[in-house]
Amino acid sequence: MNKINLNVVYKKSIDFVEKQIGNETVLVPISDNIADMNKVFTLNEVGTFIYSKINNKNSVSDILSALTEEYEVNAMIAQNDMEQFISHAISKGVIL
């Protein structure tokens, strides 16, 4: 897996609507005002935390710092989780 650039600032795609359900977030892609339920993207608690920090302002480094502080996790583990999340979210078009 490629290492992520810690200086990148991602933004959320406007092609998804989000709904909070407990500690999870469900993202539903919208095309021509129609929800595509076959491509629903569900985020666990950590994914929800990362996604909530994507706001066109926070860099990957900012989010990584917040993640390690919030979950008191080793920086290497947090970075690995971030890399997986970002790769998957980009491939699904959830973040740009």
ZAFIRO-447107 format. One record per atom (N, C-alpha, C): x, y, z; atom name; residue number from 1. Coordinates in Angstrom, 2 decimals. Example, Ala and Ser with C-alpha at 12.3 -4.5 7.8 and 13.67 -1.06 7.14 Angstrom:
2
<r><east>13.19</east><north>-5.69</north><up>7.80</up><atome>N</atome><num>1</num></r>
<r><east>12.30</east><north>-4.50</north><up>7.80</up><atome>CA</atome><num>1</num></r>
<r><east>13.20</east><north>-3.30</north><up>7.80</up><atome>C</atome><num>1</num></r>
<r><east>12.85</east><north>-2.25</north><up>7.08</up><atome>N</atome><num>2</num></r>
<r><east>13.67</east><north>-1.06</north><up>7.14</up><atome>CA</atome><num>2</num></r>
<r><east>12.90</east><north>0.03</north><up>7.87</up><atome>C</atome><num>2</num></r>
***
This chain:
96
<r><east>0.85</east><north>-1.17</north><up>0.00</up><atome>N</atome><num>1</num></r>
<r><east>0.00</east><north>0.00</north><up>0.00</up><atome>CA</atome><num>1</num></r>
<r><east>0.89</east><north>1.24</north><up>0.00</up><atome>C</atome><num>1</num></r>
<r><east>0.50</east><north>2.24</north><up>-0.75</up><atome>N</atome><num>2</num></r>
<r><east>1.26</east><north>3.49</north><up>-0.81</up><atome>CA</atome><num>2</num></r>
<r><east>1.07</east><north>4.28</north><up>0.48</up><atome>C</atome><num>2</num></r>
<r><east>2.13</east><north>4.93</north><up>0.91</up><atome>N</atome><num>3</num></r>
<r><east>2.03</east><north>5.81</north><up>2.07</up><atome>CA</atome><num>3</num></r>
<r><east>1.25</east><north>7.05</north><up>1.66</up><atome>C</atome><num>3</num></r>
<r><east>0.46</east><north>7.56</north><up>2.59</up><atome>N</atome><num>4</num></r>
<r><east>-0.34</east><north>8.73</north><up>2.30</up><atome>CA</atome><num>4</num></r>
<r><east>0.47</east><north>10.00</north><up>2.52</up><atome>C</atome><num>4</num></r>
<r><east>0.13</east><north>11.02</north><up>1.78</up><atome>N</atome><num>5</num></r>
<r><east>0.75</east><north>12.33</north><up>1.94</up><atome>CA</atome><num>5</num></r>
<r><east>0.06</east><north>13.03</north><up>3.10</up><atome>C</atome><num>5</num></r>
<r><east>0.80</east><north>13.32</north><up>4.15</up><atome>N</atome><num>6</num></r>
<r><east>0.23</east><north>13.89</north><up>5.36</up><atome>CA</atome><num>6</num></r>
<r><east>-0.22</east><north>15.34</north><up>5.19</up><atome>C</atome><num>6</num></r>
<r><east>0.17</east><north>15.98</north><up>4.09</up><atome>N</atome><num>7</num></r>
<r><east>-0.19</east><north>17.38</north><up>3.87</up><atome>CA</atome><num>7</num></r>
<r><east>-1.47</east><north>17.56</north><up>3.06</up><atome>C</atome><num>7</num></r>
<r><east>-2.01</east><north>16.48</north><up>2.52</up><atome>N</atome><num>8</num></r>
<r><east>-3.20</east><north>16.56</north><up>1.68</up><atome>CA</atome><num>8</num></r>
<r><east>-4.42</east><north>16.93</north><up>2.52</up><atome>C</atome><num>8</num></r>
<r><east>-5.27</east><north>17.77</north><up>1.95</up><atome>N</atome><num>9</num></r>
<r><east>-6.54</east><north>18.13</north><up>2.56</up><atome>CA</atome><num>9</num></r>
<r><east>-7.63</east><north>17.56</north><up>1.66</up><atome>C</atome><num>9</num></r>
<r><east>-8.38</east><north>16.59</north><up>2.18</up><atome>N</atome><num>10</num></r>
<r><east>-9.45</east><north>15.97</north><up>1.39</up><atome>CA</atome><num>10</num></r>
<r><east>-10.77</east><north>16.68</north><up>1.66</up><atome>C</atome><num>10</num></r>
<r><east>-11.71</east><north>16.45</north><up>0.76</up><atome>N</atome><num>11</num></r>
<r><east>-13.07</east><north>16.96</north><up>0.97</up><atome>CA</atome><num>11</num></r>
<r><east>-14.05</east><north>15.83</north><up>0.72</up><atome>C</atome><num>11</num></r>
<r><east>-15.22</east><north>15.97</north><up>1.30</up><atome>N</atome><num>12</num></r>
<r><east>-16.28</east><north>14.98</north><up>1.12</up><atome>CA</atome><num>12</num></r>
<r><east>-16.95</east><north>15.18</north><up>-0.23</up><atome>C</atome><num>12</num></r>
<r><east>-17.31</east><north>14.09</north><up>-0.85</up><atome>N</atome><num>13</num></r>
<r><east>-18.05</east><north>14.15</north><up>-2.11</up><atome>CA</atome><num>13</num></r>
<r><east>-19.47</east><north>14.61</north><up>-1.84</up><atome>C</atome><num>13</num></r>
<r><east>-20.00</east><north>15.44</north><up>-2.71</up><atome>N</atome><num>14</num></r>
<r><east>-21.39</east><north>15.89</north><up>-2.57</up><atome>CA</atome><num>14</num></r>
<r><east>-22.36</east><north>14.85</north><up>-3.13</up><atome>C</atome><num>14</num></r>
<r><east>-21.82</east><north>13.76</north><up>-3.67</up><atome>N</atome><num>15</num></r>
<r><east>-22.66</east><north>12.73</north><up>-4.27</up><atome>CA</atome><num>15</num></r>
<r><east>-23.14</east><north>11.69</north><up>-3.26</up><atome>C</atome><num>15</num></r>
<r><east>-22.92</east><north>11.96</north><up>-1.97</up><atome>N</atome><num>16</num></r>
<r><east>-23.35</east><north>11.05</north><up>-0.92</up><atome>CA</atome><num>16</num></r>
<r><east>-24.14</east><north>11.81</north><up>0.13</up><atome>C</atome><num>16</num></r>
<r><east>-25.17</east><north>11.17</north><up>0.67</up><atome>N</atome><num>17</num></r>
<r><east>-25.85</east><north>11.70</north><up>1.85</up><atome>CA</atome><num>17</num></r>
<r><east>-25.43</east><north>10.83</north><up>3.01</up><atome>C</atome><num>17</num></r>
<r><east>-25.33</east><north>11.42</north><up>4.18</up><atome>N</atome><num>18</num></r>
<r><east>-24.87</east><north>10.68</north><up>5.33</up><atome>CA</atome><num>18</num></r>
<r><east>-25.94</east><north>10.66</north><up>6.42</up><atome>C</atome><num>18</num></r>
<r><east>-25.97</east><north>9.54</north><up>7.14</up><atome>N</atome><num>19</num></r>
<r><east>-26.90</east><north>9.36</north><up>8.24</up><atome>CA</atome><num>19</num></r>
<r><east>-26.16</east><north>8.72</north><up>9.39</up><atome>C</atome><num>19</num></r>
<r><east>-26.25</east><north>9.32</north><up>10.56</up><atome>N</atome><num>20</num></r>
<r><east>-25.60</east><north>8.80</north><up>11.75</up><atome>CA</atome><num>20</num></r>
<r><east>-26.53</east><north>7.79</north><up>12.41</up><atome>C</atome><num>20</num></r>
<r><east>-26.00</east><north>6.59</north><up>12.68</up><atome>N</atome><num>21</num></r>
<r><east>-26.76</east><north>5.55</north><up>13.36</up><atome>CA</atome><num>21</num></r>
<r><east>-25.87</east><north>5.01</north><up>14.48</up><atome>C</atome><num>21</num></r>
<r><east>-26.12</east><north>5.47</north><up>15.70</up><atome>N</atome><num>22</num></r>
<r><east>-25.26</east><north>5.09</north><up>16.82</up><atome>CA</atome><num>22</num></r>
<r><east>-23.87</east><north>5.64</north><up>16.59</up><atome>C</atome><num>22</num></r>
<r><east>-22.86</east><north>4.78</north><up>16.70</up><atome>N</atome><num>23</num></r>
<r><east>-21.47</east><north>5.18</north><up>16.47</up><atome>CA</atome><num>23</num></r>
<r><east>-21.03</east><north>4.99</north><up>15.02</up><atome>C</atome><num>23</num></r>
<r><east>-21.97</east><north>4.63</north><up>14.16</up><atome>N</atome><num>24</num></r>
<r><east>-21.64</east><north>4.39</north><up>12.76</up><atome>CA</atome><num>24</num></r>
<r><east>-22.28</east><north>5.47</north><up>11.88</up><atome>C</atome><num>24</num></r>
<r><east>-21.71</east><north>5.62</north><up>10.71</up><atome>N</atome><num>25</num></r>
<r><east>-22.26</east><north>6.52</north><up>9.71</up><atome>CA</atome><num>25</num></r>
<r><east>-22.52</east><north>5.72</north><up>8.45</up><atome>C</atome><num>25</num></r>
<r><east>-23.69</east><north>5.93</north><up>7.88</up><atome>N</atome><num>26</num></r>
<r><east>-24.05</east><north>5.28</north><up>6.63</up><atome>CA</atome><num>26</num></r>
<r><east>-24.04</east><north>6.34</north><up>5.54</up><atome>C</atome><num>26</num></r>
<r><east>-23.29</east><north>6.08</north><up>4.48</up><atome>N</atome><num>27</num></r>
<r><east>-23.20</east><north>7.00</north><up>3.35</up><atome>CA</atome><num>27</num></r>
<r><east>-23.91</east><north>6.35</north><up>2.16</up><atome>C</atome><num>27</num></r>
<r><east>-24.87</east><north>7.05</north><up>1.60</up><atome>N</atome><num>28</num></r>
<r><east>-25.65</east><north>6.53</north><up>0.48</up><atome>CA</atome><num>28</num></r>
<r><east>-25.38</east><north>7.40</north><up>-0.74</up><atome>C</atome><num>28</num></r>
<r><east>-24.90</east><north>6.78</north><up>-1.82</up><atome>N</atome><num>29</num></r>
<r><east>-24.65</east><north>7.56</north><up>-3.04</up><atome>CA</atome><num>29</num></r>
<r><east>-25.96</east><north>7.97</north><up>-3.70</up><atome>C</atome><num>29</num></r>
<r><east>-25.97</east><north>9.21</north><up>-4.18</up><atome>N</atome><num>30</num></r>
<r><east>-27.15</east><north>9.76</north><up>-4.85</up><atome>CA</atome><num>30</num></r>
<r><east>-26.76</east><north>10.09</north><up>-6.28</up><atome>C</atome><num>30</num></r>
<r><east>-27.57</east><north>9.63</north><up>-7.21</up><atome>N</atome><num>31</num></r>
<r><east>-27.36</east><north>9.94</north><up>-8.62</up><atome>CA</atome><num>31</num></r>
<r><east>-28.71</east><north>10.29</north><up>-9.22</up><atome>C</atome><num>31</num></r>
<r><east>-28.80</east><north>11.46</north><up>-9.81</up><atome>N</atome><num>32</num></r>
<r><east>-30.06</east><north>11.93</north><up>-10.39</up><atome>CA</atome><num>32</num></r>
<r><east>-31.20</east><north>11.87</north><up>-9.38</up><atome>C</atome><num>32</num></r>
<r><east>-30.89</east><north>12.29</north><up>-8.13</up><atome>N</atome><num>33</num></r>
<r><east>-31.86</east><north>12.32</north><up>-7.02</up><atome>CA</atome><num>33</num></r>
<r><east>-32.40</east><north>10.95</north><up>-6.64</up><atome>C</atome><num>33</num></r>
<r><east>-31.66</east><north>9.89</north><up>-6.98</up><atome>N</atome><num>34</num></r>
<r><east>-32.07</east><north>8.52</north><up>-6.63</up><atome>CA</atome><num>34</num></r>
<r><east>-30.94</east><north>7.88</north><up>-5.83</up><atome>C</atome><num>34</num></r>
<r><east>-31.31</east><north>7.28</north><up>-4.71</up><atome>N</atome><num>35</num></r>
<r><east>-30.32</east><north>6.59</north><up>-3.86</up><atome>CA</atome><num>35</num></r>
<r><east>-29.98</east><north>5.25</north><up>-4.49</up><atome>C</atome><num>35</num></r>
<r><east>-28.69</east><north>4.93</north><up>-4.54</up><atome>N</atome><num>36</num></r>
<r><east>-28.23</east><north>3.63</north><up>-5.04</up><atome>CA</atome><num>36</num></r>
<r><east>-27.90</east><north>2.77</north><up>-3.83</up><atome>C</atome><num>36</num></r>
<r><east>-28.88</east><north>1.99</north><up>-3.38</up><atome>N</atome><num>37</num></r>
<r><east>-28.73</east><north>1.21</north><up>-2.16</up><atome>CA</atome><num>37</num></r>
<r><east>-27.74</east><north>0.06</north><up>-2.31</up><atome>C</atome><num>37</num></r>
<r><east>-27.35</east><north>-0.26</north><up>-3.54</up><atome>N</atome><num>38</num></r>
<r><east>-26.36</east><north>-1.33</north><up>-3.76</up><atome>CA</atome><num>38</num></r>
<r><east>-24.93</east><north>-0.85</north><up>-3.48</up><atome>C</atome><num>38</num></r>
<r><east>-24.74</east><north>0.43</north><up>-3.33</up><atome>N</atome><num>39</num></r>
<r><east>-23.39</east><north>0.97</north><up>-3.13</up><atome>CA</atome><num>39</num></r>
<r><east>-23.28</east><north>1.74</north><up>-1.81</up><atome>C</atome><num>39</num></r>
<r><east>-24.06</east><north>1.36</north><up>-0.82</up><atome>N</atome><num>40</num></r>
<r><east>-24.03</east><north>2.00</north><up>0.49</up><atome>CA</atome><num>40</num></r>
<r><east>-22.67</east><north>1.76</north><up>1.13</up><atome>C</atome><num>40</num></r>
<r><east>-22.16</east><north>2.77</north><up>1.77</up><atome>N</atome><num>41</num></r>
<r><east>-20.84</east><north>2.74</north><up>2.40</up><atome>CA</atome><num>41</num></r>
<r><east>-21.05</east><north>2.96</north><up>3.89</up><atome>C</atome><num>41</num></r>
<r><east>-20.70</east><north>1.98</north><up>4.71</up><atome>N</atome><num>42</num></r>
<r><east>-20.90</east><north>2.07</north><up>6.16</up><atome>CA</atome><num>42</num></r>
<r><east>-19.56</east><north>2.26</north><up>6.85</up><atome>C</atome><num>42</num></r>
<r><east>-19.52</east><north>3.23</north><up>7.75</up><atome>N</atome><num>43</num></r>
<r><east>-18.31</east><north>3.54</north><up>8.50</up><atome>CA</atome><num>43</num></r>
<r><east>-18.47</east><north>3.11</north><up>9.95</up><atome>C</atome><num>43</num></r>
<r><east>-17.46</east><north>2.42</north><up>10.48</up><atome>N</atome><num>44</num></r>
<r><east>-17.49</east><north>2.07</north><up>11.89</up><atome>CA</atome><num>44</num></r>
<r><east>-17.16</east><north>3.31</north><up>12.71</up><atome>C</atome><num>44</num></r>
<r><east>-16.97</east><north>3.15</north><up>14.01</up><atome>N</atome><num>45</num></r>
<r><east>-16.72</east><north>4.28</north><up>14.89</up><atome>CA</atome><num>45</num></r>
<r><east>-15.47</east><north>5.06</north><up>14.50</up><atome>C</atome><num>45</num></r>
<r><east>-14.39</east><north>4.35</north><up>14.20</up><atome>N</atome><num>46</num></r>
<r><east>-13.14</east><north>5.02</north><up>13.82</up><atome>CA</atome><num>46</num></r>
<r><east>-13.29</east><north>5.69</north><up>12.45</up><atome>C</atome><num>46</num></r>
<r><east>-13.91</east><north>4.99</north><up>11.51</up><atome>N</atome><num>47</num></r>
<r><east>-14.16</east><north>5.58</north><up>10.19</up><atome>CA</atome><num>47</num></r>
<r><east>-15.03</east><north>6.82</north><up>10.29</up><atome>C</atome><num>47</num></r>
<r><east>-16.03</east><north>6.76</north><up>11.15</up><atome>N</atome><num>48</num></r>
<r><east>-16.91</east><north>7.91</north><up>11.38</up><atome>CA</atome><num>48</num></r>
<r><east>-16.12</east><north>9.08</north><up>11.94</up><atome>C</atome><num>48</num></r>
<r><east>-15.21</east><north>8.80</north><up>12.88</up><atome>N</atome><num>49</num></r>
<r><east>-14.38</east><north>9.85</north><up>13.46</up><atome>CA</atome><num>49</num></r>
<r><east>-13.52</east><north>10.50</north><up>12.38</up><atome>C</atome><num>49</num></r>
<r><east>-12.86</east><north>9.67</north><up>11.57</up><atome>N</atome><num>50</num></r>
<r><east>-12.00</east><north>10.20</north><up>10.50</up><atome>CA</atome><num>50</num></r>
<r><east>-12.85</east><north>11.02</north><up>9.52</up><atome>C</atome><num>50</num></r>
<r><east>-13.96</east><north>10.46</north><up>9.09</up><atome>N</atome><num>51</num></r>
<r><east>-14.83</east><north>11.13</north><up>8.11</up><atome>CA</atome><num>51</num></r>
<r><east>-15.33</east><north>12.48</north><up>8.65</up><atome>C</atome><num>51</num></r>
<r><east>-15.63</east><north>12.52</north><up>9.95</up><atome>N</atome><num>52</num></r>
<r><east>-16.14</east><north>13.76</north><up>10.55</up><atome>CA</atome><num>52</num></r>
<r><east>-15.08</east><north>14.87</north><up>10.54</up><atome>C</atome><num>52</num></r>
<r><east>-13.82</east><north>14.49</north><up>10.49</up><atome>N</atome><num>53</num></r>
<r><east>-12.73</east><north>15.47</north><up>10.50</up><atome>CA</atome><num>53</num></r>
<r><east>-12.37</east><north>15.97</north><up>9.10</up><atome>C</atome><num>53</num></r>
<r><east>-12.92</east><north>15.35</north><up>8.07</up><atome>N</atome><num>54</num></r>
<r><east>-12.67</east><north>15.78</north><up>6.69</up><atome>CA</atome><num>54</num></r>
<r><east>-13.61</east><north>16.95</north><up>6.40</up><atome>C</atome><num>54</num></r>
<r><east>-13.01</east><north>18.14</north><up>6.28</up><atome>N</atome><num>55</num></r>
<r><east>-13.83</east><north>19.35</north><up>6.19</up><atome>CA</atome><num>55</num></r>
<r><east>-13.24</east><north>20.43</north><up>5.28</up><atome>C</atome><num>55</num></r>
<r><east>-12.40</east><north>20.03</north><up>4.35</up><atome>N</atome><num>56</num></r>
<r><east>-11.74</east><north>20.98</north><up>3.43</up><atome>CA</atome><num>56</num></r>
<r><east>-10.71</east><north>21.85</north><up>4.14</up><atome>C</atome><num>56</num></r>
<r><east>-10.43</east><north>21.60</north><up>5.42</up><atome>N</atome><num>57</num></r>
<r><east>-9.46</east><north>22.40</north><up>6.17</up><atome>CA</atome><num>57</num></r>
<r><east>-8.39</east><north>21.52</north><up>6.81</up><atome>C</atome><num>57</num></r>
<r><east>-8.81</east><north>20.40</north><up>7.41</up><atome>N</atome><num>58</num></r>
<r><east>-7.87</east><north>19.52</north><up>8.12</up><atome>CA</atome><num>58</num></r>
<r><east>-7.04</east><north>18.71</north><up>7.14</up><atome>C</atome><num>58</num></r>
<r><east>-5.73</east><north>18.75</north><up>7.35</up><atome>N</atome><num>59</num></r>
<r><east>-4.86</east><north>17.89</north><up>6.55</up><atome>CA</atome><num>59</num></r>
<r><east>-4.90</east><north>16.48</north><up>7.12</up><atome>C</atome><num>59</num></r>
<r><east>-4.36</east><north>15.53</north><up>6.38</up><atome>N</atome><num>60</num></r>
<r><east>-4.26</east><north>14.16</north><up>6.88</up><atome>CA</atome><num>60</num></r>
<r><east>-3.49</east><north>14.15</north><up>8.20</up><atome>C</atome><num>60</num></r>
<r><east>-2.45</east><north>14.96</north><up>8.30</up><atome>N</atome><num>61</num></r>
<r><east>-1.67</east><north>15.05</north><up>9.53</up><atome>CA</atome><num>61</num></r>
<r><east>-2.52</east><north>15.54</north><up>10.69</up><atome>C</atome><num>61</num></r>
<r><east>-3.37</east><north>16.54</north><up>10.46</up><atome>N</atome><num>62</num></r>
<r><east>-4.27</east><north>17.05</north><up>11.51</up><atome>CA</atome><num>62</num></r>
<r><east>-5.21</east><north>15.95</north><up>11.99</up><atome>C</atome><num>62</num></r>
<r><east>-5.77</east><north>15.22</north><up>11.04</up><atome>N</atome><num>63</num></r>
<r><east>-6.72</east><north>14.16</north><up>11.38</up><atome>CA</atome><num>63</num></r>
<r><east>-6.01</east><north>13.03</north><up>12.11</up><atome>C</atome><num>63</num></r>
<r><east>-4.81</east><north>12.70</north><up>11.66</up><atome>N</atome><num>64</num></r>
<r><east>-4.01</east><north>11.66</north><up>12.31</up><atome>CA</atome><num>64</num></r>
<r><east>-3.71</east><north>12.03</north><up>13.76</up><atome>C</atome><num>64</num></r>
<r><east>-3.36</east><north>13.27</north><up>14.01</up><atome>N</atome><num>65</num></r>
<r><east>-3.11</east><north>13.73</north><up>15.38</up><atome>CA</atome><num>65</num></r>
<r><east>-4.37</east><north>13.61</north><up>16.23</up><atome>C</atome><num>65</num></r>
<r><east>-5.49</east><north>14.02</north><up>15.68</up><atome>N</atome><num>66</num></r>
<r><east>-6.76</east><north>13.93</north><up>16.41</up><atome>CA</atome><num>66</num></r>
<r><east>-7.12</east><north>12.47</north><up>16.70</up><atome>C</atome><num>66</num></r>
<r><east>-6.84</east><north>11.60</north><up>15.72</up><atome>N</atome><num>67</num></r>
<r><east>-7.15</east><north>10.18</north><up>15.87</up><atome>CA</atome><num>67</num></r>
<r><east>-6.32</east><north>9.54</north><up>16.99</up><atome>C</atome><num>67</num></r>
<r><east>-5.03</east><north>9.84</north><up>17.02</up><atome>N</atome><num>68</num></r>
<r><east>-4.17</east><north>9.26</north><up>18.05</up><atome>CA</atome><num>68</num></r>
<r><east>-4.54</east><north>9.79</north><up>19.43</up><atome>C</atome><num>68</num></r>
<r><east>-4.97</east><north>11.04</north><up>19.49</up><atome>N</atome><num>69</num></r>
<r><east>-5.37</east><north>11.61</north><up>20.77</up><atome>CA</atome><num>69</num></r>
<r><east>-6.71</east><north>11.05</north><up>21.24</up><atome>C</atome><num>69</num></r>
<r><east>-7.67</east><north>10.98</north><up>20.34</up><atome>N</atome><num>70</num></r>
<r><east>-9.02</east><north>10.50</north><up>20.69</up><atome>CA</atome><num>70</num></r>
<r><east>-9.02</east><north>9.04</north><up>21.14</up><atome>C</atome><num>70</num></r>
<r><east>-8.26</east><north>8.21</north><up>20.44</up><atome>N</atome><num>71</num></r>
<r><east>-8.29</east><north>6.78</north><up>20.72</up><atome>CA</atome><num>71</num></r>
<r><east>-7.05</east><north>6.27</north><up>21.46</up><atome>C</atome><num>71</num></r>
<r><east>-6.14</east><north>7.18</north><up>21.80</up><atome>N</atome><num>72</num></r>
<r><east>-4.92</east><north>6.82</north><up>22.52</up><atome>CA</atome><num>72</num></r>
<r><east>-4.26</east><north>5.59</north><up>21.89</up><atome>C</atome><num>72</num></r>
<r><east>-4.03</east><north>5.69</north><up>20.59</up><atome>N</atome><num>73</num></r>
<r><east>-3.48</east><north>4.59</north><up>19.81</up><atome>CA</atome><num>73</num></r>
<r><east>-2.09</east><north>4.99</north><up>19.31</up><atome>C</atome><num>73</num></r>
<r><east>-1.26</east><north>4.00</north><up>19.09</up><atome>N</atome><num>74</num></r>
<r><east>0.08</east><north>4.20</north><up>18.54</up><atome>CA</atome><num>74</num></r>
<r><east>-0.03</east><north>4.89</north><up>17.18</up><atome>C</atome><num>74</num></r>
<r><east>0.87</east><north>5.83</north><up>16.92</up><atome>N</atome><num>75</num></r>
<r><east>0.84</east><north>6.62</north><up>15.67</up><atome>CA</atome><num>75</num></r>
<r><east>0.94</east><north>5.74</north><up>14.43</up><atome>C</atome><num>75</num></r>
<r><east>1.74</east><north>4.68</north><up>14.49</up><atome>N</atome><num>76</num></r>
<r><east>1.89</east><north>3.79</north><up>13.33</up><atome>CA</atome><num>76</num></r>
<r><east>0.58</east><north>3.04</north><up>13.04</up><atome>C</atome><num>76</num></r>
<r><east>-0.09</east><north>2.60</north><up>14.09</up><atome>N</atome><num>77</num></r>
<r><east>-1.38</east><north>1.91</north><up>13.91</up><atome>CA</atome><num>77</num></r>
<r><east>-2.42</east><north>2.89</north><up>13.36</up><atome>C</atome><num>77</num></r>
<r><east>-2.44</east><north>4.09</north><up>13.91</up><atome>N</atome><num>78</num></r>
<r><east>-3.39</east><north>5.11</north><up>13.44</up><atome>CA</atome><num>78</num></r>
<r><east>-3.13</east><north>5.46</north><up>11.98</up><atome>C</atome><num>78</num></r>
<r><east>-1.86</east><north>5.58</north><up>11.60</up><atome>N</atome><num>79</num></r>
<r><east>-1.54</east><north>5.92</north><up>10.21</up><atome>CA</atome><num>79</num></r>
<r><east>-1.95</east><north>4.78</north><up>9.28</up><atome>C</atome><num>79</num></r>
<r><east>-1.76</east><north>3.55</north><up>9.70</up><atome>N</atome><num>80</num></r>
<r><east>-2.20</east><north>2.41</north><up>8.90</up><atome>CA</atome><num>80</num></r>
<r><east>-3.72</east><north>2.44</north><up>8.71</up><atome>C</atome><num>80</num></r>
<r><east>-4.45</east><north>2.71</north><up>9.79</up><atome>N</atome><num>81</num></r>
<r><east>-5.91</east><north>2.81</north><up>9.69</up><atome>CA</atome><num>81</num></r>
<r><east>-6.31</east><north>3.94</north><up>8.74</up><atome>C</atome><num>81</num></r>
<r><east>-5.62</east><north>5.08</north><up>8.85</up><atome>N</atome><num>82</num></r>
<r><east>-5.92</east><north>6.21</north><up>7.97</up><atome>CA</atome><num>82</num></r>
<r><east>-5.65</east><north>5.86</north><up>6.51</up><atome>C</atome><num>82</num></r>
<r><east>-4.53</east><north>5.19</north><up>6.25</up><atome>N</atome><num>83</num></r>
<r><east>-4.19</east><north>4.81</north><up>4.88</up><atome>CA</atome><num>83</num></r>
<r><east>-5.27</east><north>3.90</north><up>4.30</up><atome>C</atome><num>83</num></r>
<r><east>-5.72</east><north>2.93</north><up>5.08</up><atome>N</atome><num>84</num></r>
<r><east>-6.77</east><north>2.02</north><up>4.61</up><atome>CA</atome><num>84</num></r>
<r><east>-8.06</east><north>2.78</north><up>4.36</up><atome>C</atome><num>84</num></r>
<r><east>-8.44</east><north>3.64</north><up>5.31</up><atome>N</atome><num>85</num></r>
<r><east>-9.67</east><north>4.40</north><up>5.17</up><atome>CA</atome><num>85</num></r>
<r><east>-9.63</east><north>5.28</north><up>3.92</up><atome>C</atome><num>85</num></r>
<r><east>-8.55</east><north>6.05</north><up>3.77</up><atome>N</atome><num>86</num></r>
<r><east>-8.44</east><north>6.98</north><up>2.65</up><atome>CA</atome><num>86</num></r>
<r><east>-8.44</east><north>6.24</north><up>1.31</up><atome>C</atome><num>86</num></r>
<r><east>-7.68</east><north>5.17</north><up>1.22</up><atome>N</atome><num>87</num></r>
<r><east>-7.64</east><north>4.39</north><up>-0.03</up><atome>CA</atome><num>87</num></r>
<r><east>-9.02</east><north>3.88</north><up>-0.41</up><atome>C</atome><num>87</num></r>
<r><east>-9.72</east><north>3.32</north><up>0.58</up><atome>N</atome><num>88</num></r>
<r><east>-11.05</east><north>2.77</north><up>0.32</up><atome>CA</atome><num>88</num></r>
<r><east>-12.05</east><north>3.88</north><up>-0.01</up><atome>C</atome><num>88</num></r>
<r><east>-12.00</east><north>4.97</north><up>0.74</up><atome>N</atome><num>89</num></r>
<r><east>-12.94</east><north>6.07</north><up>0.52</up><atome>CA</atome><num>89</num></r>
<r><east>-12.73</east><north>6.72</north><up>-0.85</up><atome>C</atome><num>89</num></r>
<r><east>-11.47</east><north>6.86</north><up>-1.25</up><atome>N</atome><num>90</num></r>
<r><east>-11.20</east><north>7.42</north><up>-2.58</up><atome>CA</atome><num>90</num></r>
<r><east>-11.70</east><north>6.49</north><up>-3.67</up><atome>C</atome><num>90</num></r>
<r><east>-11.46</east><north>5.18</north><up>-3.50</up><atome>N</atome><num>91</num></r>
<r><east>-11.89</east><north>4.21</north><up>-4.52</up><atome>CA</atome><num>91</num></r>
<r><east>-13.41</east><north>4.18</north><up>-4.67</up><atome>C</atome><num>91</num></r>
<r><east>-14.14</east><north>4.49</north><up>-3.59</up><atome>N</atome><num>92</num></r>
<r><east>-15.60</east><north>4.51</north><up>-3.65</up><atome>CA</atome><num>92</num></r>
<r><east>-16.15</east><north>5.89</north><up>-4.02</up><atome>C</atome><num>92</num></r>
<r><east>-15.26</east><north>6.89</north><up>-4.12</up><atome>N</atome><num>93</num></r>
<r><east>-15.70</east><north>8.22</north><up>-4.47</up><atome>CA</atome><num>93</num></r>
<r><east>-16.29</east><north>9.02</north><up>-3.32</up><atome>C</atome><num>93</num></r>
<r><east>-16.06</east><north>8.54</north><up>-2.10</up><atome>N</atome><num>94</num></r>
<r><east>-16.63</east><north>9.19</north><up>-0.92</up><atome>CA</atome><num>94</num></r>
<r><east>-15.88</east><north>10.48</north><up>-0.59</up><atome>C</atome><num>94</num></r>
<r><east>-14.56</east><north>10.46</north><up>-0.79</up><atome>N</atome><num>95</num></r>
<r><east>-13.76</east><north>11.67</north><up>-0.58</up><atome>CA</atome><num>95</num></r>
<r><east>-12.97</east><north>11.97</north><up>-1.84</up><atome>C</atome><num>95</num></r>
<r><east>-12.63</east><north>13.22</north><up>-1.98</up><atome>N</atome><num>96</num></r>
<r><east>-11.89</east><north>13.69</north><up>-3.16</up><atome>CA</atome><num>96</num></r>
<r><east>-10.62</east><north>14.40</north><up>-2.71</up><atome>C</atome><num>96</num></r>
***
